[in-house]
């Protein structure tokens, strides 16, 4: 988290909030504009599901989530269920998914 905040400072970004939380109950839930995630590749996507759930609960309607993975099939199947306007792009051996939060959707 410190690296994120330092990088924002070095780039002149003043409207950034970073939170490290493994239990849920996020400060400002439903108010974030952007969630970035790089879930680990193990646990049968149980951890990935947790990342997407936390991301959806944290975003305001129309907010964006960006997820980086090397195993895109699960995300390709599941992200459109919880997010709209889902896109994917390959970058240097990784796949980047992006989607927008829907109003009133809970997971």
Phi and psi restraints in degrees (value plus and minus 20) as a CYANA .aco file:
   2 UNK   PHI     -81.3   -41.3
   2 UNK   PSI     -57.4   -17.4
   3 UNK   PHI     -84.2   -44.2
   3 UNK   PSI     -59.9   -19.9
   4 UNK   PHI     -82.3   -42.3
   4 UNK   PSI     -68.2   -28.2
   5 UNK   PHI     -85.2   -45.2
   5 UNK   PSI     -59.6   -19.6
   6 UNK   PHI     -86.6   -46.6
   6 UNK   PSI     -62.5   -22.5
   7 UNK   PHI     -81.0   -41.0
   7 UNK   PSI     -60.3   -20.3
   8 UNK   PHI     -82.7   -42.7
   8 UNK   PSI     -64.3   -24.3
   9 UNK   PHI     -81.0   -41.0
   9 UNK   PSI     -66.4   -26.4
  10 UNK   PHI     -82.8   -42.8
  10 UNK   PSI     -46.2    -6.2
  11 UNK   PHI    -119.6   -79.6
  11 UNK   PSI     -10.4    29.6
  12 UNK   PHI      51.9    91.9
  12 UNK   PSI       2.5    42.5
  13 UNK   PHI    -109.7   -69.7
  13 UNK   PSI     102.1   142.1
  14 UNK   PHI    -132.3   -92.3
  14 UNK   PSI     -28.1    11.9
  15 UNK   PHI    -125.8   -85.8
  15 UNK   PSI      19.3    59.3
  16 UNK   PHI    -134.4   -94.4
  16 UNK   PSI     117.5   157.5
  17 UNK   PHI    -142.3  -102.3
  17 UNK   PSI     113.3   153.3
  18 UNK   PHI    -142.5  -102.5
  18 UNK   PSI     118.2   158.2
  19 UNK   PHI    -159.2  -119.2
  19 UNK   PSI     111.5   151.5
  20 UNK   PHI    -127.1   -87.1
  20 UNK   PSI      98.5   138.5
  21 UNK   PHI    -175.7  -135.7
  21 UNK   PSI     101.4   141.4
  22 UNK   PHI    -123.1   -83.1
  22 UNK   PSI     -20.5    19.5
  23 UNK   PHI    -133.1   -93.1
  23 UNK   PSI     -29.8    10.2
  24 UNK   PHI      73.0   113.0
  24 UNK   PSI    -189.8  -149.8
  25 UNK   PHI      47.4    87.4
  25 UNK   PSI      35.7    75.7
  26 UNK   PHI     -96.5   -56.5
  26 UNK   PSI     116.9   156.9
  27 UNK   PHI     -82.9   -42.9
  27 UNK   PSI     112.4   152.4
  28 UNK   PHI      53.3    93.3
  28 UNK   PSI       3.3    43.3
  29 UNK   PHI     -71.4   -31.4
  29 UNK   PSI     115.9   155.9
  30 UNK   PHI      63.3   103.3
  30 UNK   PSI     -12.7    27.3
  31 UNK   PHI    -139.2   -99.2
  31 UNK   PSI     -24.3    15.7
  32 UNK   PHI    -101.4   -61.4
  32 UNK   PSI     126.9   166.9
  33 UNK   PHI    -110.6   -70.6
  33 UNK   PSI     -49.2    -9.2
  34 UNK   PHI    -166.8  -126.8
  34 UNK   PSI     115.2   155.2
  35 UNK   PHI    -143.9  -103.9
  35 UNK   PSI     110.9   150.9
  36 UNK   PHI    -132.8   -92.8
  36 UNK   PSI     114.7   154.7
  37 UNK   PHI    -163.3  -123.3
  37 UNK   PSI     123.5   163.5
  38 UNK   PHI    -157.4  -117.4
  38 UNK   PSI      53.0    93.0
  39 UNK   PHI     -82.6   -42.6
  39 UNK   PSI     130.4   170.4
  40 UNK   PHI     -85.7   -45.7
  40 UNK   PSI     142.3   182.3
  41 UNK   PHI    -116.4   -76.4
  41 UNK   PSI      -5.0    35.0
  42 UNK   PHI    -140.3  -100.3
  42 UNK   PSI    -199.2  -159.2
  43 UNK   PHI      60.9   100.9
  43 UNK   PSI       0.7    40.7
  44 UNK   PHI      40.7    80.7
  44 UNK   PSI      11.3    51.3
  45 UNK   PHI      49.7    89.7
  45 UNK   PSI      -8.7    31.3
  46 UNK   PHI     -82.1   -42.1
  46 UNK   PSI     -62.7   -22.7
  47 UNK   PHI     -90.1   -50.1
  47 UNK   PSI     -58.6   -18.6
  48 UNK   PHI     -80.3   -40.3
  48 UNK   PSI     -62.1   -22.1
  49 UNK   PHI     -80.6   -40.6
  49 UNK   PSI     -60.9   -20.9
  50 UNK   PHI     -81.8   -41.8
  50 UNK   PSI     -63.3   -23.3
  51 UNK   PHI     -80.7   -40.7
  51 UNK   PSI     -64.8   -24.8
  52 UNK   PHI     -87.3   -47.3
  52 UNK   PSI     -59.8   -19.8
  53 UNK   PHI     -81.8   -41.8
  53 UNK   PSI     -68.4   -28.4
  54 UNK   PHI     -82.5   -42.5
  54 UNK   PSI     -60.8   -20.8
  55 UNK   PHI     -81.9   -41.9
  55 UNK   PSI     -65.4   -25.4
  56 UNK   PHI     -84.0   -44.0
  56 UNK   PSI     -61.6   -21.6
  57 UNK   PHI     -89.0   -49.0
  57 UNK   PSI     -45.0    -5.0
  58 UNK   PHI    -104.3   -64.3
  58 UNK   PSI     -45.3    -5.3
  59 UNK   PHI    -103.4   -63.4
  59 UNK   PSI     124.8   164.8
  60 UNK   PHI     -96.6   -56.6
  60 UNK   PSI     144.2   184.2
  61 UNK   PHI     -78.3   -38.3
  61 UNK   PSI     109.1   149.1
  62 UNK   PHI      69.2   109.2
  62 UNK   PSI     -29.8    10.2
  63 UNK   PHI     -85.1   -45.1
  63 UNK   PSI     139.5   179.5
  64 UNK   PHI    -132.0   -92.0
  64 UNK   PSI     126.5   166.5
  65 UNK   PHI    -139.4   -99.4
  65 UNK   PSI     118.2   158.2
  66 UNK   PHI    -145.8  -105.8
  66 UNK   PSI     105.0   145.0
  67 UNK   PHI    -143.7  -103.7
  67 UNK   PSI     114.1   154.1
  68 UNK   PHI    -129.0   -89.0
  68 UNK   PSI     115.0   155.0
  69 UNK   PHI    -172.5  -132.5
  69 UNK   PSI     141.6   181.6
  70 UNK   PHI    -126.7   -86.7
  70 UNK   PSI     -22.4    17.6
  71 UNK   PHI    -145.5  -105.5
  71 UNK   PSI      60.8   100.8
  72 UNK   PHI     -98.1   -58.1
  72 UNK   PSI     -38.5     1.5
  73 UNK   PHI     -77.1   -37.1
  73 UNK   PSI     -66.2   -26.2
  74 UNK   PHI     -83.0   -43.0
  74 UNK   PSI     -62.7   -22.7
  75 UNK   PHI     -87.8   -47.8
  75 UNK   PSI     -59.6   -19.6
  76 UNK   PHI     -81.1   -41.1
  76 UNK   PSI     -56.6   -16.6
  77 UNK   PHI     -97.7   -57.7
  77 UNK   PSI     -59.8   -19.8
  78 UNK   PHI    -116.7   -76.7
  78 UNK   PSI     -54.1   -14.1
  79 UNK   PHI     -78.2   -38.2
  79 UNK   PSI     -60.4   -20.4
  80 UNK   PHI     -83.8   -43.8
  80 UNK   PSI     -38.0     2.0
  81 UNK   PHI     -89.2   -49.2
  81 UNK   PSI     -55.3   -15.3
  82 UNK   PHI    -128.6   -88.6
  82 UNK   PSI     -38.9     1.1
  83 UNK   PHI    -150.6  -110.6
  83 UNK   PSI     136.2   176.2
  84 UNK   PHI    -129.7   -89.7
  84 UNK   PSI     147.7   187.7
  85 UNK   PHI      34.5    74.5
  85 UNK   PSI      22.4    62.4
  86 UNK   PHI     -96.0   -56.0
  86 UNK   PSI     110.1   150.1
  87 UNK   PHI    -147.1  -107.1
  87 UNK   PSI     139.7   179.7
  88 UNK   PHI    -159.4  -119.4
  88 UNK   PSI     125.7   165.7
  89 UNK   PHI    -164.5  -124.5
  89 UNK   PSI     118.9   158.9
  90 UNK   PHI    -108.7   -68.7
  90 UNK   PSI     117.0   157.0
  91 UNK   PHI    -163.2  -123.2
  91 UNK   PSI      89.8   129.8
  92 UNK   PHI      30.1    70.1
  92 UNK   PSI      27.9    67.9
  93 UNK   PHI      66.6   106.6
  93 UNK   PSI     -21.9    18.1
  94 UNK   PHI    -135.4   -95.4
  94 UNK   PSI     142.0   182.0
  95 UNK   PHI    -140.1  -100.1
  95 UNK   PSI     110.5   150.5
  96 UNK   PHI    -128.8   -88.8
  96 UNK   PSI     101.3   141.3
  97 UNK   PHI    -124.2   -84.2
  97 UNK   PSI     122.7   162.7
  98 UNK   PHI    -155.4  -115.4
  98 UNK   PSI     120.7   160.7
  99 UNK   PHI    -170.1  -130.1
  99 UNK   PSI     146.1   186.1
 100 UNK   PHI    -133.4   -93.4
 100 UNK   PSI     123.5   163.5
 101 UNK   PHI     -92.7   -52.7
 101 UNK   PSI     118.4   158.4
 102 UNK   PHI    -108.6   -68.6
 102 UNK   PSI     127.7   167.7
 103 UNK   PHI     -90.7   -50.7
 103 UNK   PSI     113.5   153.5
 104 UNK   PHI      54.0    94.0
 104 UNK   PSI      -7.2    32.8
 105 UNK   PHI    -115.7   -75.7
 105 UNK   PSI     110.1   150.1
 106 UNK   PHI    -137.7   -97.7
 106 UNK   PSI     134.4   174.4
